[in-house]
C-alpha cells in the first residue's frame, strides 16, 4: 500500500526539483558499522550474520520515511513498508537475486531467509520482483572490507530504489566491524536521512 505525496507541501520540494534533472542524481556513503554485539548474538544463537544484518538494516530503513518514498509511474509515493532483494552466490560462482520478505523477529527472518536462499539458488534468476519499486536492493561482498563502492548503472534518474552493500567483517582491535555502502537518489533524500539510517542501524544491533 502507498500514499501519493503532495509535492506542494513536501518539505523537500525545492531539493527534488533541483536534483530531478541531473544526469547522475545519486550519491553514496560508505562507513564501518560496529557489529561486535550482533556477531556475538548470532554465534550464540546459530543465526546467519548476513541475514541478521539484513533484518536490522531493513528495520531501520522502514522507520525512516524517506527510505519508503519512491518515484512510481511519474508520481512520488510513500509506501507503508518496503522489502529486500539481495544478491546470492550460486554454486558455480555466478550470482543471482533473491527476495527476502519481512518477518516479525530475527529468528523467523533467519528461517525464512535460509529457505529463500535455497529457493532462489535453484531459480538462478535476475528477474526477482522486478516490477516492484517498494524494495531496497542489497548486495553482499564478503571477500573485501571495502572503503568505497560504485554500482553498475544505466544512470536512470527516475530510479529511486536505494542500494545497500555489506562488505567483509574485519577485526578492529577487540571490535568486529563491517563496511556498509548506501546509495540513494538525491531527489528523494539527503545526507541527513542516510546518516539517520547508519545511526539507527547501529542502535538496533547494540541490543539484538
C-alpha positions in Angstrom: 0.0 0.0 0.0 1.2 3.5 -0.7 0.1 7.1 -0.4 0.8 9.7 -3.1 2.8 12.7 -1.8 1.6 16.2 -2.3 4.7 17.8 -3.9 3.5 21.3 -3.0 3.5 20.6 0.8 6.5 18.2 0.8 9.4 20.0 2.7 11.9 18.7 0.1 10.1 20.1 -2.9 12.9 22.6 -3.7 15.6 19.9 -3.4 13.6 17.5 -5.5 13.2 20.0 -8.3 16.8 21.0 -8.1 18.2 17.4 -8.5 15.5 15.8 -10.7 17.1 16.7 -14.0 20.7 15.8 -13.0 22.2 13.2 -15.3 23.5 11.4 -12.2 21.4 12.4 -9.1 22.8 9.5 -7.0 25.1 9.8 -4.0 26.8 7.2 -1.8 28.1 6.9 1.7 30.4 4.1 2.9 31.3 3.7 6.6 32.1 0.9 9.0 29.5 -0.4 11.5 30.4 -1.9 14.8 28.8 -5.4 14.8 30.5 -6.8 17.8 27.4 -7.4 19.8 25.4 -8.6 16.9 28.2 -11.0 15.9 28.3 -12.5 19.4 24.5 -12.8 19.5 24.2 -14.6 16.1 27.0 -17.0 17.1 25.3 -17.9 20.3 22.0 -18.5 18.6 23.1 -20.3 15.4 21.9 -17.5 13.2 23.3 -16.1 9.9 25.3 -12.8 10.3 24.3 -11.8 6.8 20.6 -12.4 7.3 20.6 -10.8 10.8 22.3 -7.7 9.4 19.8 -7.6 6.6 16.9 -7.9 9.2 18.1 -4.9 11.3 19.0 -2.6 8.4 15.6 -3.2 6.9 14.0 -2.5 10.3 16.0 0.8 10.4 15.1 1.7 6.8 11.4 1.2 7.4 11.4 3.5 10.3 12.8 6.4 8.1 10.1 7.9 5.8 12.5 8.8 3.0 13.6 5.2 2.6 10.0 4.3 1.8 9.5 7.1 -0.8 9.7 6.2 -4.5 9.0 7.7 -7.9 6.4 5.4 -9.3 4.6 5.9 -12.6 5.6 9.5 -12.6 4.3 10.2 -9.1 6.0 10.5 -5.8 4.6 7.9 -3.4 5.2 6.8 0.2 4.9 3.0 0.8 3.7 1.6 4.1 6.8 -0.6 4.2 9.5 -1.8 1.8 11.1 -5.2 1.4 14.5 -6.5 0.3 16.1 -8.2 -2.6 19.7 -9.3 -2.3 22.5 -10.9 -4.4 23.3 -14.5 -3.6 26.3 -16.6 -4.7 25.5 -19.6 -6.8 27.4 -22.9 -6.6 29.1 -22.1 -9.9 30.5 -18.8 -8.6 27.9 -16.7 -10.5 25.4 -14.6 -8.7 21.7 -14.1 -8.9 19.0 -12.3 -6.9 16.8 -13.4 -4.0 13.7 -11.9 -2.4 13.6 -11.7 1.4 10.2 -10.8 2.8 10.0 -9.2 6.2 9.2 -11.3 9.3 8.3 -10.2 12.9 11.6 -11.2 14.5 15.2 -12.1 13.8 14.6 -15.8 14.3 11.7 -16.0 11.9 13.6 -13.9 9.4 16.6 -16.2 9.6 14.4 -19.3 9.0 12.6 -17.8 6.0 15.8 -16.2 4.7 17.5 -19.6 4.6 14.6 -21.0 2.7 14.6 -18.1 0.3 18.4 -18.6 -0.3 17.8 -22.2 -1.4 14.7 -21.4 -3.4 16.4 -18.6 -5.5 19.7 -20.6 -5.9 17.5 -23.2 -7.7 15.8 -20.5 -9.8 19.1 -18.7 -10.6 17.5 -15.6 -12.0 17.9 -11.8 -12.1 14.1 -11.4 -12.6 13.1 -11.2 -8.9 10.1 -8.9 -8.1 11.4 -6.8 -11.0 8.1 -4.9 -11.5 8.1 -3.6 -7.9 9.8 -0.4 -6.5 8.8 -1.0 -2.9 12.2 -2.6 -2.4 15.7 -1.9 -1.3 18.4 -3.6 -3.4 21.1 -5.3 -1.4 24.4 -6.8 -2.3 27.0 -8.7 -0.2 30.7 -8.6 -0.9 32.0 -10.9 1.9 35.6 -11.1 0.4 36.6 -7.4 0.8 36.5 -4.9 3.6 36.0 -2.1 1.1 36.2 1.6 1.8 34.1 2.8 -1.1 31.7 1.3 -3.7 30.3 2.0 -7.1 27.4 0.2 -8.7 27.0 -0.6 -12.4 24.2 1.7 -13.5 22.2 2.9 -16.6 22.1 6.4 -15.0 18.3 6.3 -15.0 17.4 9.4 -12.9 13.9 8.0 -12.3 15.4 5.0 -10.4 14.7 5.8 -6.8 15.3 2.4 -5.1 18.1 2.6 -2.6 21.1 0.3 -3.0 22.9 -1.1 0.1 26.0 -3.2 0.1 27.6 -5.1 3.0 31.4 -5.9 2.9 33.6 -8.3 4.7 33.6 -8.3 8.6 37.0 -7.4 10.0 38.7 -7.0 13.4 39.4 -3.5 14.7 41.1 -4.2 18.0 38.5 -6.0 20.1 35.7 -4.9 17.9 34.1 -6.6 14.9 33.2 -4.1 12.1 31.5 -4.4 8.7 31.7 -1.9 5.8 28.3 -0.6 4.7 27.6 1.3 1.5 24.4 3.2 0.9 23.5 4.7 -2.4 20.4 6.8 -2.9 18.8 9.3 -5.2 19.3 12.9 -4.1 15.8 13.8 -5.3 14.3 11.6 -2.5 16.7 12.2 0.4 19.8 14.0 1.6 22.9 13.0 3.7 20.8 13.7 6.8 18.5 10.8 6.1 21.3 8.4 5.1 23.0 9.4 8.4 19.8 8.5 10.3 19.9 5.0 8.7 23.5 4.4 9.8 22.8 5.6 13.3 19.6 3.7 13.7 21.1 0.5 12.4 23.9 0.9 14.9 21.4 1.4 17.7 19.4 -1.6 16.8 22.3 -4.0 16.7 23.7 -2.8 20.0 20.9 -4.8 21.7 19.8 -7.5 19.3 
